[in-house]
């Protein structure tokens, strides 16, 4: 079962104990129509090529692969999940695990924009673990 752990991360907690087929859904509020980068802050030290699927409003966007972030489970890194065209309004984002890893945060940002890691949770809210 997917769980939360309280640790000193950018959000104060992270998602862990993720097995194949388990998922987390988020409510995403997109402020205006446009192209957005969906970025993830994650940790995994079990080897390379851990996979996950991304869905937006029930449509599979892609399958991504994560690289190793370091020697410990708590070495987090940032990655790009996808660049997508989004309409303004509320959307449901689903992160489905194929392999297990830790997730600190997800966020939509204007395509190519600089961002601070602390900004990652500004417009996403977990609605299902």
N, C-alpha and C positions, 0 to 999 in steps of 0.2 A: 504494500500500500504506500502511495506517495505520502511523504511527511514533510514537516517543516522543522528546521533546527535554528535556534537562536545562536548566532555567532557574530563577531565583529566584521560584518560585510557592509557593502554600500547601502543595503536596505535594512540591515539589522536581523535578517533571517535569510535562509536559502532552502530550496526544495531539494530533497534527497530521497533515497530508497526508491528509485524509479526503475520499474521493470518493463520489459517489452509489453506494449499494448496499453500501458497506463498513460494518463494524460493530465494536463492542467489546462483549464480554460480561463481566459481573461476577458474582461470588458474593456474595449479600447474606444476612447473618444477622440475622433480625428477632427481637428479644428477647421480644416478647409480642404477642398479638393486639391489633389496633387500627387506627385511621386514622393514616396517615403522609403527610407531605409529602415528595415526592422532589424534591430541589433540586440544581441544577447550578451550577458555576462555570465560565464560558466566556469566550472572547474572539473577536470577529469585527469586522473593519473594512471588509468588502467591500460594505456596504450593508445595508439592512433585509431582513427577511423570509427569513432562511435557515431551512430546515426540517430536522427530524429526527423519527424514530419511536421510541417507547418500547415495549418488550415486557417483560412479567413472566411468567416460566415459560411462554414461547412464545405468550402471548396479547397481541395489540396493544392497548395502553392508549390511546394517542392519537398524533397528529402535532402537534408544537409548532413555534412560530415564534420565532426569536431576533432581537432588535433589535441594532443597531450598538452596540458598547461604547466606541468612541473612534477616534482617528486612527491609532493604532499597533496592530500585531498582538498586543501584549502588555498591552493594557488589559483586565483581566478584570472581569467583573460576575457577580452572582448572579441566578439565575432559578428559578422554580417549574416543574418538569416536569409534575407531576400530584399530586393527593391521592388516595390509594388505601387500601382496606381490605386489610390484610395479616394472614395467620396467622403465628404464631410458627414459627421454623425457618429452614432454608436455602431460598433462592430464586435463580433465575437472572434477572438484569436484562440486557437487550440494548438498546444505544443504536445505532440504525441511521441513518447519515447519508444525507440527501437532498441537502443542500448542505454544503460544507466549512466547518468552523470549528475552533477549538481548545478542548479540554476539559481543565480543570485537575482537577476533582473532581466526584463525584456522591455523594449521601448521603440516607438515609431519616431523617426526624426526626418526632417526635410532632407531629401536626397542630397548627399554629399556634405551636409552640414557638420560642423564641429560640434561636439557635445561633451559634457562632463558626465562621468559615470554616475554621479549622484542624481542626475536628471532622468535616469532610465525609467523610473517608476512614475513619472509625472502623469501619464495618461493611461496607464494600465492598472487594472484592479483585478486580483484573483477572484473568480466567482465559483470555481470548482477545483478541488484537489482530488 
